[in-house]
Amino acid sequence: MDIHAIGERVRSERERAGLTQRELAELADLSQPALARIELGTRAQLAIAELDRIATALRIPLADLTRGNPVRERVRIAARIGLTDPAATATAVRQAVDILVLDDRLDRLTAPCPVPANAATPDLPTCTRS
């Protein structure tokens, strides 16, 4: 585990969520100094249970902290490529968009139905998949 990279991801996700270190630390049942050391990558040991509490508090998958978010990585790569090669940028952006579209489709497929499709309740909508 690259503790420095994880720390950077924790800080980035915390800032993206609009939380202070104190707020995230409280949500994750950590002290603020412990969270600060995690973000700086200076914590001697980092337990998966702590990372899981941080991820849960941030409402993101644990893998986003340990391995990074592949969609964000591709978008960052596209931005870097754009400085030198417009064709490669267009390809990378198309790939990122394809991933986001797929992600949206998967979200819709796995979203729970408010009422089973076979329920005969006239005043409640039924779940239909498109």
Salt bridges, closest charged atoms under 4 A:
GLU13 OE1 - ARG16 NE 3.52
GLU13 OE2 - ARG72 NH1 2.51
GLU15 OE1 - ARG11 NH1 3.02
GLU39 OE2 - ARG14 NE 2.54
GLU50 OE2 - ARG43 NH2 2.75
GLU73 OE2 - ARG76 NH2 2.63
ASP104 OD2 - ARG108 NH2 3.06
